[in-house]
Amino acid sequence: MDDDRPDVLLTGLLFYDLVLTGLGKPPTPGEEIWTAGMGCGPGGIANLAVAASRFGLRTSLATVFGDDFYGEYCRDVLCDQEDIDLSLSRTADGWPTPVTVSLATGQDRALVTHGQEPPYSQDALMGDPPEARTALVHIEAEPREWIAKAAANGTHVYADVGWDPTQEWSRDLLDQLALCHAFLPNETEAMAYTRTDTAVAALGTLAELVPVAVVTRGGDGAVAVDQTTGEYAEVPALDVEVLDATGAGDVFGASFVTASLGGWPLAERLRFAVLAAGLSVQHHGGALAAPGWYGVDRWWHSLTDPELKKTYGFLADRLPADVGPPVHHAPVTPPARPH
């Protein structure tokens, strides 16, 4: 029997992203810097949605679009270009789509955002969520009702978490991991919430709270434990030149889910996610930098390093026969509408 459930269920805030790269250094007050690179496109929750869809996952997104140019443009890109199901999403009259300007310098970036709280909450958008194979969620201090409903439906919840501006790092937040199949924080977040001083120590604590624990380590790669299979894995990052790190964590998460749905061994899941994230930082923007199968296939077939060829040899059996058309990267400006 065909399983026609969504592969991935997502909800969250969408942004229109304008990303400036090649700055060299952050601007100082009163200074004007000319940039060598620019790209625009959907951001925020769209990063996860596009990354998942480009790996062929049936992706259902519940978000809010403003009734403005930015909202219409993002909706068109996600629905028509990226084949994402937006039936749970809404357009809000009189509400401006949030806009973020990202200033990318070196391995980091600074963000400036214009926006307002959306008129619909995640729980209002989701209602009784459809049954899905997985959900990618961002857990926050206030638990979302829809996540408990999704878990009760049999959906495997893969969660990440963000920076705590209060820097209290309340361990109460970790109570929500009881609903989750996997948790994928970065090492700063993982160590802060677990009160540990290394990524591996944090992983050990998290592994007692959730079946699959992953701690990402930026330029040092990632470590993970899968209690359901008894596997432990630690993999290095790829040595790549970073153009824009926006959305790399989202690409990592979507790639890890893709490999997990394929039933891959933990080390392969982790290497695949590190690879996809590494490929994404070489392009402008978050969502439209996601490599998809096409990007991974191009990397694999252009690979000449014998050590990497051996390490990633599993891709020869994992890449689909049809990797799809070339992906669309972030344009400098959105295309003009025909009159």
C-alpha positions in Angstrom: 0.0 0.0 0.0 1.3 3.4 -0.9 2.0 5.8 2.0 0.6 9.1 0.9 1.2 10.9 4.1 3.5 14.0 4.0 7.1 13.0 4.6 7.7 16.3 6.5 5.4 18.6 8.4 6.6 22.1 9.1 5.3 25.3 10.6 7.0 28.6 11.6 7.6 32.2 10.6 8.5 33.0 7.0 10.8 35.9 6.0 11.8 37.5 2.7 15.6 37.4 2.9 17.9 39.9 1.3 21.5 38.6 1.7 24.6 40.7 1.1 27.9 38.9 0.9 31.5 39.8 0.2 31.6 42.6 2.8 35.0 41.7 4.2 34.0 43.2 7.6 30.8 44.5 9.2 30.0 48.1 8.6 30.6 50.7 11.3 28.1 53.6 12.1 28.4 56.3 9.4 30.3 54.0 7.0 29.1 52.8 3.6 30.4 49.5 2.2 29.9 48.3 -1.3 29.3 44.6 -1.5 30.4 42.1 -4.1 27.4 39.8 -3.8 23.7 39.7 -3.2 20.8 37.3 -3.3 17.2 37.3 -2.3 14.5 34.7 -1.6 12.3 33.1 1.0 13.9 32.5 4.5 13.0 31.5 8.0 10.9 28.3 8.0 11.2 28.2 4.2 14.9 27.1 4.7 13.7 23.8 6.1 10.9 23.4 3.6 13.0 23.9 0.5 15.8 21.8 1.8 13.4 18.9 2.4 11.5 19.3 -0.9 14.7 19.3 -2.9 15.5 15.9 -1.5 12.2 14.6 -2.9 10.3 14.6 0.4 6.6 15.4 0.3 6.7 18.6 2.3 3.7 20.3 3.9 4.2 23.9 5.3 1.9 25.9 7.5 3.0 29.5 7.6 1.6 33.0 7.1 2.2 35.2 4.0 1.6 38.9 4.0 -0.7 40.3 1.3 2.3 42.3 -0.2 4.9 41.8 -2.9 7.2 39.9 -0.6 4.5 37.5 0.5 3.3 36.9 -3.0 6.8 36.3 -4.3 7.7 33.8 -1.5 4.4 31.9 -2.0 5.1 31.6 -5.8 8.6 30.4 -5.2 7.6 27.8 -2.6 4.5 26.5 -4.4 5.3 26.8 -8.1 9.1 26.5 -8.1 9.8 24.2 -5.1 6.6 22.0 -5.1 5.8 22.6 -1.5 2.2 21.9 -0.2 0.9 25.2 1.2 -2.7 24.1 1.9 -2.2 24.7 5.6 -0.8 28.2 5.0 -2.7 31.5 5.1 -2.4 34.9 3.6 -3.1 37.7 6.2 -4.7 40.9 5.0 -2.9 44.0 6.0 0.0 42.2 7.6 3.5 42.8 6.2 5.7 39.8 5.4 8.8 40.0 7.6 11.9 41.1 5.8 15.4 40.3 6.9 18.6 41.8 5.6 21.6 39.5 6.2 25.1 40.9 6.2 27.4 37.9 5.7 31.0 38.4 6.7 33.4 35.5 6.9 31.9 32.5 8.7 29.1 34.5 10.3 26.4 37.1 9.6 24.5 39.9 11.2 20.7 40.2 10.7 18.3 43.2 10.6 14.6 42.3 10.5 11.5 44.3 9.9 8.3 42.6 11.0 5.4 42.0 13.4 4.0 38.9 15.2 1.9 37.0 12.7 -1.9 37.1 13.2 -2.2 33.3 13.4 -0.3 31.1 15.9 1.3 27.8 15.0 -1.5 25.9 16.8 -4.1 27.9 14.8 -2.4 27.1 11.5 -2.0 23.4 12.3 -5.3 22.7 14.1 -5.4 18.9 14.2 -2.2 18.3 12.2 -2.4 15.8 9.4 -0.6 12.5 9.9 2.9 12.8 8.6 6.0 10.6 8.7 8.1 13.3 10.4 7.8 16.9 11.6 10.7 19.3 11.9 10.1 21.6 14.8 11.8 24.4 16.7 11.1 24.0 20.4 10.6 27.1 22.5 9.9 27.8 26.2 6.2 27.8 25.6 5.2 24.3 24.3 3.1 24.1 21.2 -0.1 22.0 21.4 0.2 20.8 17.8 3.5 19.0 18.5 1.9 16.8 21.1 -0.9 16.0 18.7 1.5 15.2 15.9 3.5 12.8 18.2 0.2 11.1 19.2 -0.5 10.6 15.5 2.7 8.6 15.2 4.7 11.4 13.6 8.4 11.3 14.4 9.3 14.7 15.7 12.8 16.0 14.9 13.5 19.1 17.0 16.1 21.9 17.2 16.3 24.9 19.5 17.5 28.5 19.2 19.7 30.9 21.2 18.2 31.9 24.5 18.4 35.7 24.7 17.9 35.5 28.5 20.8 33.1 28.7 19.0 31.3 31.5 18.9 28.1 29.4 16.1 26.6 31.5 16.2 22.8 31.6 12.4 22.9 31.7 12.6 23.2 27.9 14.2 19.8 27.7 11.0 18.3 29.1 9.5 18.7 25.6 12.0 16.1 24.3 9.7 13.4 25.7 7.6 14.1 22.5 10.6 13.9 20.2 12.3 11.2 18.2 15.4 13.3 17.6 17.0 16.5 18.9 19.6 18.4 16.9 21.0 21.4 18.7 24.4 23.0 18.1 27.1 22.6 20.6 26.7 26.0 22.3 23.0 25.3 22.9 23.6 21.7 23.9 26.2 22.5 26.4 24.2 25.4 27.9 21.0 23.4 28.4 22.8 20.3 29.8 25.2 22.3 32.0 28.2 20.5 30.4 31.5 21.7 29.0 32.0 19.6 25.9 29.8 18.6 23.0 30.4 14.9 23.7 29.3 15.3 27.4 26.2 17.2 26.3 25.4 14.4 23.8 25.6 11.9 26.6 23.1 13.8 28.7 20.7 14.4 25.7 20.9 10.7 24.7 19.1 9.9 28.0 16.2 12.1 27.0 15.6 11.4 23.4 16.1 8.3 21.1 18.3 10.1 18.6 20.6 12.9 19.8 22.8 15.0 17.4 25.1 17.8 18.4 26.4 20.0 15.5 29.8 21.6 15.9 30.1 24.0 13.0 33.6 23.7 11.5 34.3 20.7 13.7 31.5 18.6 12.2 28.9 16.7 14.3 28.5 13.9 16.8 25.4 11.7 17.3 24.0 8.8 19.2 21.0 6.6 18.1 19.7 4.7 21.0 17.3 2.7 18.8 20.2 1.1 17.0 23.0 1.4 19.5 25.1 3.5 17.1 27.5 6.3 17.9 29.1 8.5 15.1 31.4 11.4 14.9 32.2 13.0 11.6 34.3 16.1 10.6 33.1 19.0 8.6 34.0 19.5 4.9 36.8 22.0 4.2 34.8 24.5 2.2 34.9 28.3 1.6 31.9 29.9 3.3 30.1 32.5 1.3 26.9 32.6 3.4 26.1 30.4 6.5 22.4 31.4 6.5 20.2 28.4 6.9 23.1 25.8 7.0 21.6 24.3 10.2 18.2 23.9 8.5 19.8 22.1 5.5 21.6 19.8 8.0 18.3 19.0 9.7 16.4 18.3 6.5 19.2 16.2 5.1 19.4 14.2 8.4 15.7 13.5 8.1 16.0 12.5 4.5 18.7 9.9 5.3 16.8 8.7 8.4 13.6 8.1 6.3 15.9 6.1 4.0 17.0 3.9 7.0 20.7 4.7 6.5 23.3 3.8 9.2 24.0 6.7 11.6 27.4 7.5 10.3 26.0 7.9 6.8 23.1 10.0 8.0 25.6 12.3 9.7 28.1 12.5 6.8 25.2 13.2 4.4 23.9 16.1 6.6 27.4 17.6 7.0 27.9 17.4 3.3 24.6 19.0 2.4 25.2 21.8 4.9 28.7 22.3 3.6 27.4 22.6 0.0 24.7 25.1 1.1 27.1 27.7 2.6 28.8 28.2 -0.8 25.7 30.0 -2.2 23.7 33.1 -1.2 20.7 32.9 1.0 19.1 30.2 3.2 16.3 28.4 1.4 17.6 28.6 -2.2 21.1 27.6 -1.2 19.9 24.1 -0.4 21.7 21.6 -2.7 19.1 18.9 -3.1 19.9 15.6 -4.8 21.1 17.5 -7.9 23.8 19.4 -5.9 25.0 16.3 -4.0 25.2 14.4 -7.3 27.2 17.1 -8.9 29.6 17.2 -6.0 30.0 13.4 -5.9 30.7 13.1 -9.7 33.2 16.0 -9.6 35.1 14.6 -6.6 38.8 13.9 -7.1 40.1 13.6 -3.6 40.6 9.8 -3.0 40.1 10.1 0.7 36.7 11.8 0.4 35.8 9.4 -2.4 36.3 6.6 0.0 34.6 8.3 2.9 31.6 9.2 0.9 31.6 6.0 -1.2 28.1 5.1 0.2 26.6 7.8 -2.1 27.2 5.6 -5.1 24.4 3.4 -3.7 22.3 6.2 -2.2 21.9 8.7 -5.0 18.6 8.3 -6.9 18.7 7.5 -10.6 16.8 10.8 -11.2 18.4 13.6 -9.2 16.0 16.2 -10.7 16.7 19.4 -12.7 19.3 22.0 -11.7 18.2 23.8 -8.5 17.4 27.5 -8.6 19.8 29.6 -6.5 18.9 33.0 -5.0 18.5 35.7 -7.7 20.1 39.1 -7.2 16.6 40.6 -7.6 13.3 38.9 -7.9 12.2 38.5 -11.6 9.9 41.2 -12.9 6.3 40.1 -13.4 5.0 40.1 -16.9 2.4 42.8 -17.6 
